[in-house]
Amino acid sequence: MEPMVLRAQTAAELMTPGPVSLSAQTTAAQAAAFFTDHGYGAAVVIDEAGHPLGVVSKTDLLIHARQRQGSNEPDHTLVTEIMTPAVFSVRPDASARSVVEKLLNLHVHHLFVVDDSGVIVGVISPIDVLRKLE
């Protein structure tokens, strides 16, 4: 059996363009509905200028729901209150090898691709990497 070869040289070749993002003003309930309706597992949270603030995931939403279990109060919690306040990113010209190493070393499921102004232009998941293997 021949070894598999990664048919991408850069992050731009690996990424899925136009990643899903949520406004910092999105509530946890709105995010849960959005994820459920569209089958997403995570989204970057952005400010009004489109710059990343953090990442909210289904896991974040589940932890939040568990903490609120038994509460009869309306939930107005914003995603900024429950998100992971870090966005791991790479530039479009980052080598594909460095992208794979970063995914493995950071133990993350998503790397966001940011342009020179810091705006997110794509996302890379392990599935994106697997799609480029031949």
ZIZIKA-V482471 format. One record per helix or strand of 2 or more residues. SS is the DSSP state (H for helix, E for strand). FROM is the first residue (numbers start at 1). LEN is the number of residues. Records with the same first field share a line. If there is no record, write none. Layout:
SS=FROM-LEN ; FROM-LEN
//
This chain:
H=11-4 ; 28-11 ; 58-11 ; 79-4 ; 96-11 ; 126-6
E=16-2 ; 21-3 ; 42-5 ; 51-7 ; 89-3 ; 111-4 ; 119-6
//
